[in-house]
Amino acid sequence: MKKNSFTLTDPIGVNIHVYEWLPESDVPIRGIVQISHGMCETAIRYARFAEALTGVGYAVYVNDHRGHGKTAGQVDLLGDVGEDGFYWMRRNLLQVAAKALSKHEGKPIFLFAHSMGSFLAQKLMCEDGNEIYAGFILSGTNGPRGMLRLGESLASAQLKLKGEHHRSVLLNSLVFGSYNRAFSPVRTAYDWLSSDAAEVDKYISDPFCGAICTTRFFRGFFHLLREIHSEESLKTLCTSKPIYIFGGDKDPVGMSGQGIPRLAELYKKREISDVEYRLYPGGRHEMLNEVNRDQVTADVLNWLEQHLPSEVTTTI
């Protein structure tokens, strides 16, 4: 795998750090996979997945979102995505997609999106992304749920009381506090991420992972979660592109296996004909870092193979 990186300056002057991972010179590029990473993690964590993708001919592009990784630039700036940050993160994804397509003209681009990144993708599926992407892969995601208006109201109240840059232990606990309850014994605060202890330890030891986010981050996040399944958004949902949704049936983000089937059913009712989902028994939140990650990766590659245009399809 050939490794490059570059920055893109967005319309309001934020420099977005982008990793570009390409197949070796003897492997022809058949398509593009863009990755949208999750909350409180970094793009570089997807390098192993990119090795598998580039090995079968995909160019891979993944940016550190605002308030994350090298886009944030330093640890004390993590967890704050700025004013209207969730809108701008979506614009940044489209900016990276346009750059990738300009480098590989005529190649299909798929959006692989995990956790927070998957909720950004769900919104893009109701916006400009429906014109750009050949398909969507959602990992560690969820469908409609309750209590979001209350969460947004609480975030707004705390923002007014303590300021938009306040790092909210309260809101962090509201989002993540219950995630370990289904697991016993509990070794760390992040056991819900994966049953592979080594992968959990990698996350914990990375100073760019696990930041407590600001009040305006949480306000924007709760608003996004409310918005993506609203009737207004769903009226503009793209129905012509395939969707693959997967996760672990022990993932608390996906309500321990309940959320993903609910989301798939919502999309089918909206007349998206090509919707597939898979739940992995015993799997937690980060299936790409689970003990069966090789099988999970193979399943993603197989789905991509089935959805490449016929003129670029070859057997993996």
C-alpha positions in Angstrom: 0.0 0.0 0.0 1.3 3.4 -1.0 0.8 6.0 1.8 0.3 9.7 1.2 -1.4 12.6 3.0 -2.4 16.1 2.2 -4.6 18.9 3.5 -7.6 20.6 2.0 -8.7 24.1 3.1 -12.5 24.3 3.4 -14.6 27.3 2.6 -14.3 28.8 6.1 -10.5 28.3 6.3 -10.2 25.1 8.3 -7.4 22.8 7.1 -8.6 19.2 6.8 -6.0 16.5 7.1 -6.6 13.7 4.6 -4.9 10.3 4.3 -4.6 8.8 0.8 -3.8 5.1 0.6 -3.3 3.7 -2.9 -2.8 0.2 -4.3 0.7 -0.8 -5.3 1.7 0.1 -8.8 1.0 -3.4 -10.2 -2.6 -3.3 -8.9 -5.1 -1.4 -11.1 -7.5 1.0 -9.4 -11.0 -0.2 -9.8 -12.8 2.1 -7.5 -12.6 4.5 -4.5 -13.6 3.9 -0.9 -13.9 7.0 1.3 -14.1 6.5 5.0 -15.9 8.7 7.6 -14.6 7.8 11.0 -16.3 7.9 14.4 -16.5 10.2 17.4 -13.4 10.6 19.5 -11.1 8.6 17.3 -8.8 9.2 14.3 -8.6 8.4 10.6 -5.3 6.6 11.0 -7.0 3.8 12.9 -8.4 2.6 9.5 -5.0 1.9 8.0 -5.4 -1.9 8.5 -8.7 -1.9 6.7 -7.2 0.2 4.0 -4.5 -2.4 3.4 -7.2 -4.9 2.6 -9.0 -2.4 0.3 -6.0 -1.3 -1.6 -4.9 -4.9 -2.0 -7.9 -5.5 -4.3 -7.7 -2.3 -6.2 -9.4 0.5 -4.2 -8.0 3.9 -3.6 -8.8 4.9 -0.1 -9.4 8.4 1.3 -10.1 9.3 4.9 -9.9 12.7 6.6 -9.7 13.5 10.2 -13.0 15.3 11.0 -13.0 18.7 12.6 -12.0 18.4 16.3 -10.2 15.0 15.6 -6.7 13.8 14.8 -4.4 15.9 12.8 -7.2 18.3 11.7 -7.5 19.3 15.3 -3.7 19.3 15.4 -3.2 19.1 19.2 -4.7 17.2 22.1 -6.2 20.2 23.8 -8.2 21.1 20.7 -9.9 17.7 20.4 -13.6 17.3 20.8 -14.8 20.7 19.5 -16.0 20.8 15.9 -16.7 24.5 15.8 -19.9 26.4 15.0 -22.2 24.4 12.7 -19.6 21.7 12.9 -21.8 18.8 11.8 -22.8 20.7 8.7 -19.2 21.5 7.9 -18.1 17.9 8.5 -20.5 16.8 5.8 -19.3 19.5 3.5 -15.7 18.3 4.2 -16.6 14.8 3.2 -18.0 16.0 -0.1 -14.8 18.1 -0.6 -12.6 15.0 0.0 -14.9 13.0 -2.4 -14.5 15.6 -5.1 -10.7 15.5 -4.7 -10.6 11.7 -4.9 -12.8 11.7 -8.0 -10.6 14.3 -9.7 -7.6 12.0 -9.1 -9.4 8.9 -10.4 -11.7 10.1 -13.1 -14.6 7.8 -14.0 -14.1 5.4 -10.9 -17.1 4.8 -8.6 -16.8 6.0 -5.1 -18.4 4.3 -2.1 -18.7 5.9 1.4 -17.8 3.7 4.3 -19.0 5.4 7.5 -18.6 4.3 11.1 -20.6 5.4 14.2 -20.7 9.2 14.3 -19.4 9.1 10.7 -22.4 6.8 9.8 -24.8 9.5 11.1 -23.1 12.1 9.0 -23.5 9.6 6.1 -27.2 9.1 6.8 -27.7 12.8 6.5 -25.6 13.0 3.3 -27.9 10.3 1.9 -30.6 13.0 2.1 -28.4 15.7 0.7 -25.8 16.1 -2.1 -24.2 12.8 -1.4 -26.9 11.0 -3.3 -25.5 12.4 -6.5 -21.9 11.6 -5.8 -21.6 8.1 -4.2 -22.2 4.8 -5.8 -23.3 3.2 -2.5 -23.1 3.5 1.3 -21.7 1.2 3.9 -22.8 2.0 7.5 -20.9 0.5 10.4 -21.7 0.7 14.2 -24.9 2.7 13.5 -28.4 3.0 14.6 -31.9 3.9 13.5 -34.6 6.1 15.1 -34.5 6.4 18.9 -36.0 8.4 21.7 -34.8 11.0 24.2 -32.9 13.0 21.6 -34.8 16.2 22.0 -34.2 16.0 25.8 -30.5 15.5 25.1 -30.3 18.5 22.8 -32.2 20.7 25.3 -29.8 19.6 28.1 -26.8 20.4 25.9 -28.2 23.8 25.0 -28.9 24.6 28.7 -25.4 23.6 29.7 -23.9 25.6 26.8 -25.7 28.7 28.0 -24.6 28.0 31.6 -21.0 27.1 31.1 -20.1 28.2 27.5 -19.7 26.5 24.2 -16.2 25.3 24.8 -17.0 23.6 28.1 -16.0 19.9 28.1 -19.1 18.3 29.4 -18.5 15.3 31.7 -22.3 15.2 32.2 -23.2 15.0 28.5 -20.3 12.5 28.0 -21.8 10.3 30.7 -25.3 10.7 29.2 -24.0 9.3 25.8 -21.5 6.7 27.0 -22.2 6.0 30.6 -24.3 2.9 30.1 -22.3 1.3 27.3 -20.3 -1.1 29.5 -23.3 -2.4 31.5 -23.9 -5.4 29.2 -20.4 -6.7 29.7 -18.9 -8.5 32.6 -16.2 -8.5 33.9 -15.3 -5.0 32.9 -11.6 -4.3 32.5 -11.7 -0.7 31.2 -14.1 2.1 30.5 -13.9 1.1 26.8 -14.6 -2.6 26.8 -17.8 -1.9 24.8 -15.6 -1.0 21.8 -14.3 -4.6 21.2 -13.8 -7.9 22.8 -10.2 -7.8 21.7 -8.3 -6.4 24.7 -5.3 -5.5 22.6 -7.4 -3.3 20.4 -9.1 -1.6 23.4 -5.6 -0.9 24.9 -4.5 0.7 21.6 -7.4 3.1 21.8 -6.8 3.9 25.4 -3.1 4.5 24.8 -3.7 6.9 21.9 -3.8 10.5 23.2 -5.9 11.5 20.2 -8.7 9.1 21.2 -11.3 9.3 23.9 -11.5 13.1 24.4 -14.5 14.6 26.2 -16.3 16.8 23.8 -17.6 20.3 24.2 -21.2 21.4 24.9 -21.6 22.7 21.3 -20.4 19.4 19.9 -23.0 17.5 21.9 -25.8 20.0 21.0 -24.9 19.6 17.3 -24.7 15.8 17.6 -28.1 15.4 19.3 -29.6 17.7 16.7 -28.1 15.6 13.8 -29.4 12.4 15.4 -32.9 14.0 15.6 -32.7 15.3 12.1 -31.6 12.3 10.1 -34.8 10.3 10.8 -37.2 13.3 10.6 -39.9 13.2 8.0 -38.5 16.3 6.4 -35.1 14.6 5.9 -36.5 11.3 4.8 -38.5 12.9 2.1 -35.3 13.6 0.2 -33.6 10.3 1.0 -31.8 8.8 -2.0 -33.6 5.6 -3.0 -31.4 4.6 -6.0 -28.1 3.7 -4.3 -27.3 0.4 -2.5 -26.8 0.3 1.3 -25.0 -2.2 3.4 -25.4 -1.9 7.2 -23.5 -4.0 9.7 -22.6 -4.2 13.3 -22.2 -6.4 16.4 -25.3 -7.7 18.1 -23.7 -6.6 21.4 -23.0 -3.0 20.2 -24.6 -0.6 22.6 -24.7 2.1 19.9 -26.9 -0.1 17.9 -29.1 -1.0 20.9 -27.6 -4.5 21.1 -28.8 -5.7 17.7 -32.1 -3.9 17.6 -31.2 -0.7 15.9 -29.7 -2.0 12.7 -32.7 -4.1 11.6 -34.9 -1.1 12.5 -32.8 1.2 10.2 -32.8 -1.3 7.4 -36.6 -1.7 7.6 -37.0 2.1 7.6 -35.0 2.3 4.4 -36.9 -0.5 2.8 -40.2 1.2 3.6 -38.8 4.3 1.8 -38.5 2.1 -1.3 -34.7 1.6 -1.3 -34.7 -1.8 -3.1 -31.0 -2.7 -2.4 -30.6 -2.7 1.4 -28.6 -5.5 3.1 -27.7 -5.8 6.8 -25.6 -8.2 8.9 -25.3 -8.6 12.6 -22.3 -10.5 14.0 -23.0 -12.6 17.1 -21.1 -11.4 20.1 -19.7 -8.4 18.2 -19.3 -5.0 20.0 -19.0 -1.5 18.5 -15.9 -1.7 16.3 -16.3 -4.7 14.1 -13.2 -3.8 12.1 -11.3 -4.2 15.4 -13.1 -7.3 16.7 -11.6 -10.8 17.0 -13.4 -11.8 13.7 -12.3 -8.7 11.9 -10.9 -10.7 8.9 -14.3 -12.1 8.2 -16.0 -8.7 8.7 -13.5 -7.2 6.2 -14.1 -10.0 3.7 -17.8 -9.4 3.9 -17.3 -5.7 3.1 -15.1 -6.6 0.2 -17.6 -9.1 -1.2 -20.4 -6.5 -1.0 -18.2 -3.9 -2.8 -17.4 -6.5 -5.5 -21.1 -7.2 -6.0 -21.8 -3.4 -6.4 -18.9 -2.4 -8.7 -20.0 -1.5 -12.2 -19.7 -4.6 -14.4 -16.9 -3.2 -16.5 -14.5 -3.0 -13.6 -15.5 -6.2 -11.7 -13.1 -9.0 -11.4 -12.9 -11.9 -8.9 -11.3 -11.2 -5.6 
